[in-house]
Amino acid sequence: MSFKSSSIWHDIKHVYDVVLENTFWTLGKSDCINLWNNRWCSNICLPELARIPYFDRARLYSVVSSVWTSTHWNFPSFIDNLYANFLF
């Protein structure tokens, strides 16, 4: 398999920080995305990614819109307390 080099990357790499600062996600209907069980931000679901034990997962049900404001995540306190080292 062969790959072509990008003629654009040479110019973009100089403004990469600006691109990152002005890039954002659009989730669409965040009230329909199961935060914990849908694979919406990785190829595995969040409890697996965060290594949340199976017995704690039973308490996890939220849609993305219930824990996301326009600027930050607002997770249930038991998640903040139990998994404070996990950064979303």
C-alpha positions in Angstrom: 0.0 0.0 0.0 1.4 3.4 -0.9 0.4 6.8 0.5 0.6 10.2 -1.2 2.1 13.0 0.8 -0.2 15.9 1.6 0.5 19.1 -0.1 -1.7 21.0 2.3 0.0 19.8 5.6 3.1 21.8 4.9 1.1 25.0 5.1 -1.4 24.0 7.8 1.2 22.8 10.3 2.3 26.4 10.9 -1.2 27.4 12.1 -2.0 24.1 13.8 -2.6 25.7 17.3 -5.1 28.2 15.8 -6.9 25.3 14.1 -7.1 23.4 17.4 -8.4 26.4 19.3 -11.1 27.0 16.8 -12.2 23.4 16.3 -15.2 21.9 18.1 -17.5 18.9 18.2 -21.0 18.9 17.1 -22.9 16.0 18.6 -26.2 16.5 16.9 -29.1 15.3 19.0 -27.3 15.1 22.3 -30.6 14.2 24.0 -30.6 10.9 22.1 -27.0 9.9 22.7 -26.6 7.5 25.7 -23.5 9.0 27.4 -22.4 5.7 29.0 -23.4 3.0 26.6 -23.1 4.5 23.1 -19.7 4.6 21.5 -19.9 8.3 20.6 -16.4 9.5 21.5 -14.2 6.4 20.9 -14.5 2.9 19.6 -15.3 1.7 23.1 -18.0 3.0 25.6 -17.0 5.4 28.3 -17.2 2.9 31.3 -14.7 0.7 29.5 -12.5 3.7 28.6 -12.6 5.0 32.2 -12.2 1.5 33.6 -15.3 1.9 35.7 -16.0 -1.4 37.4 -19.0 -3.4 36.2 -20.9 -3.1 39.5 -20.8 0.7 39.3 -22.0 0.8 35.7 -25.6 -0.2 36.7 -26.0 3.3 38.1 -24.9 5.0 34.9 -27.6 6.2 32.7 -27.5 9.7 31.2 -27.9 11.3 27.8 -25.1 13.6 26.8 -27.4 16.7 27.0 -28.0 16.0 30.7 -24.3 16.3 31.7 -22.9 18.8 29.2 -23.4 22.6 29.4 -22.2 24.8 26.6 -18.8 25.1 28.3 -18.1 22.1 30.5 -19.1 18.6 31.7 -21.4 18.3 34.8 -21.0 14.7 35.9 -22.9 13.1 38.9 -21.0 13.6 42.2 -20.4 9.9 42.7 -18.5 9.8 39.4 -16.5 12.9 40.3 -15.7 11.3 43.7 -14.9 7.8 42.6 -13.0 8.6 39.4 -11.5 12.0 40.0 -8.3 11.1 38.2 -10.1 10.4 35.0 -10.2 13.5 32.8 -12.9 13.9 30.2 
